[in-house]
Amino acid sequence: MTPEGQVTEGTATNLFLVERGALVTPPRSTGILPGVTRAIVLALARREDVTTREEPVPVRRLRSAAEVFLTSSTIEIVPVVRLDGREVAHGEPGELTRLLQARYTAHVQRTLRVAGTR
């Protein structure tokens, strides 16, 4: 968290939230890790015609998000289903989170197949 109260990332993860169907992630200018998985998720979302925005995320905005998830190369895309004791997306991975999980898994499988043929 920044001194101004902006949520930026997890210990080794990038943060995403969904608001009104748009995918939001803190901007790199906040000092977050660039994140290979973060970049792939943003590209996949754009390919699905999902609006993406890199904007500051104050705690209150995070708490009101329809969906929240974290990304990293080791955990891929992990939904946050509870935040401060409150269920996020009814305690289930949200629709956009599930879509991006499926697209990311397919991307990784394609990448591994291509790498295996060399």
Buried (B, 14 or more C-beta within 10 A) or exposed (E): EEEEEBBBBBEEBBBBBBBEEBBBBBBBEBEBBEBEBBEBBBEBBEEEEBEBEBBBBBEEBBBEBBBBBBBBEEEBBBBBBEBEEEEBBEEEBBEBBBBBBEBBEEBBEEEEEEEEEE
